[in-house]
Amino acid sequence: MKRTGRMISLNFRDAPLDQVLGFYAELTGRTVIKAPGLNATITLRGQTRLTEEEAKQAIETVLAMHNITMVPLGDKFLKVVQAAAVRQEGIPTQIELPEVAFPEVDRLISQIVELKYVDFKEIQPIIQGLMHGYGKIQALERTNALLITDTANNLQRILEIIEYLDRPMIPKMETRIYELRYAEAGKVAAKLQELIQESQQKPTPQPQVRRPVTPPGVIRPSVTRAVQAQVTSAELAERGIIRGKVKMVSDDRTNILIIISPPENFAFFDKIVSVLDRPVEPEIVVKVVKLEYANAEEIASILNEFIGAAKAEKEARGVAAAEAEKPVLTRAQALEEYISKQAQRALQRATEAEKAAIGRLSPSTKILADKRTNALLLMGRRSDIAALENIVAKLDVMLPQVLIEAVIMEVGLSDEVQSGIDWLQRSMTVYNEERLGPRGGITIRHPVLSFGGAFGEGPFLDASKIARDTGMGAGLTYYTTFFDLNLDAVIHLVQRSANARILQTPVILTTDNTEAKIIVGEERPVVTSTSITDAGMQTSQYEYRNIGINLTVTPRINPQKFVVLEINQQADDFLETVKIDENEVPVIIKREMSAEIAVANRETVVLGGLVNRSRRRTESKIPILGDIPLLGALFRDRGSVSNRRELMVLITPYVLSTPEELKEETRRLHRASLAHTTDWYRGWSASELAKIPPAELRRMRKEQRRKHKLQLRMRLDSSQATNRIATATVSSTASTGSAPRVTIVSPADLAAETNFAPRKTGADPAGEEIVPR
């Protein structure tokens, strides 16, 4: 506690009672005497500085909240006791009513109130409901008075009510106390006051009572207005017409409403209070909506845009309404402009019904997305939450899936024919002939000197040596050498054919309106630049290029399973390499298709294709000699190359709306591929497509055979029992002398009766087992 001049700052936090009483004693200058066993923990924190009187009042109020009161004892002492025992402590009792109002403090006071016009029995129940729990009221029957003990603040309100009630009973008044459970007494009283003012401002209709027809000679007493009003007052109150004066008092602490009014008005008051005093759910609520299929962030973005559109629409309507309040037509306006504006306003009114759903959303609506739980947090009015939940339910649906199959077929045909004679003129060479053998039958020539050429450091090469070393390829090739003329001739006839067929089938699965991508290929290094260092070393820079199939597709599926596909497909491949600046640079064949197509479910369409045909003829010859008729063929070389390449891309979508369709399509692709031949067994994998392990399969077959044997034994036991019954029947018939009746049952009939049937088994082709049907 801080005390600066005459201003005091209170700050008690879980303070013991003795500390608070000590501070109160310093304020009052009196000695405080505390009753034995009286303890409490006080918390009192002032937001502003107070005067000494305000500080006293605050301390007395907080003590009263703990059922503790102070009783003055002379001028120098204060007795601190429990509020329930204050009367036994000699609290002073005031007999005369004070001329001024009691101070607004929570100090206990005893007051005797003498009633002049009302009996104490009528007032006591009313006052009892207004008193604190530690307050007391005692009736003094002889003097028609009440002894009331309560706080000065509450006692002042009780005296005001008694003063209002203790009046001459000219009109009959009734007092009712309404204990409200849900509504606030002050707000209900304000609503009733508004209704009373509106009712009393309207002219009160006079009751119309039909006067009975009086026969001649009969005198009837006249009906007074008071009697007429008494007959119809209840009906007027039912229609909301309040008669007479109404006094209304609300107590926020006890949340009760006291109404003093003529009895005929209470039918209306009871109805209104019952309507207002009902449990009301909070206006703003928070709800968590967990999504099953949709993405929470995407849905939240859509709904927030939806709310933003609603705000913009409201602002636009406000601007339009402001413009509508302006003068419709001025002298400068033409008649056509006026008619056009009127038509636009009519159109705007026609579309209001369609936009009402947007306008109902309040600006306080908030939508957040929880990425971890994939849920939406909706905050707003209940009507807004219901509208948003309806929209979310329509958006959070399982989207159909589509399996897209792309077939890339490429066929390449190549045919090459080459024929002719190639001549090789050697340098002029001097040979040394040598005859070997006993008779000189073998002549060998050794090169000695060469003109127009050079000596070969290695052995001399002839045509046969060329044929062995060069390897001219397949076909018909003949080599010969004319030593006398120093000429080599190569006669060749070659035909080459190359056929290539490439089939690629990428398959990808995606949901409606979701982009999917599949890349099948490899990354190869491609030299981009070459540099030489100061030391003379050559350095190459390269980058990796994706070579293969790249398929990107975005499907849109309508309810009729018609699919609109946005497709981008690339199929790159290496053709050959070329040398650029001593670097091997690859030549890449690039095939790319981008299209947007529409195709029905399980229908195949052509996305695109290419047919390329080329034919090339070549001829090389020796000038002049190659042009000689007939003989010129010896000095010519001809060739022809024919190429044909065809490329076609086919697209087939398979719309899968249910999990069953997806499973069936998966099984179909599994059966059609080589995956079913791989050693993929169940164990780590629990897939239905995985094979059963051999050991498990043997165990299952063994268990099946055991069950079959058990069923066969049961069948045999049943057959033996049937034979015993038949034998007993024959014996009985013989004893009675009648002809025996024997029914022969075939094994097939017996199997049908016992619901077993024979079948061939794989283990023993000649054997039969009885298995259940």
PyMOL commands that set and color helices and strands:
alter all, ss='L'
color gray80, all
select helices_A, chain A and resi 17-28+52-65+83-85+87-89+120-128+152-165+185-201+225-238+263-276+296-324+335-351+356-359+382-395+463-470+625-627+631-635+659-672+674-677+694-736+747-753
alter helices_A, ss='H'
color red, helices_A
select strands_A, chain A and resi 2-4+7-9+11-16+31-34+41-45+68-73+77-82+93-94+108-114+136-140+145-151+174-179+247-251+256-261+284-290+366-370+375-381+401-425+428-436+442-451+476-482+487-504+507-511+516-532+538-557+562-580+583-600+605-621+636-656+756-760+768-772
alter strands_A, ss='S'
color yellow, strands_A
deselect
rebuild
show_as cartoon
